[in-house]
C-alpha cells in the first residue's frame, strides 16, 4: 500500500541533563511498546528550577507512527 497513514500520541520525556536527553528518553520508552515510529514534534518544553539553576528538563512530544495493514479474510 502506498498511502501513508499515521497515528499520533503525546509523550513526555524528562532529564536532569538536557532537552536532547529528555527527547531521547521519551522516544526510547515509546519505541519499547510502539512499532513503526516515524517522526516526532516537540510541542512544549518546560523545566524545573532549584536554587537559581535548571534542575530538570521536561519535553512534550507528538509522536507519529505508521499503522499496520490488517489482513482480514472475509471468507468463512
Secondary structure, DSSP 8 states (H G I E B T S, - for coil): -----EEEEEEEEEESS-HHHHHHHHHHHHHTT-S-EEEEEEEEEEEEEETTEEEEEEEEEEEEEE----------
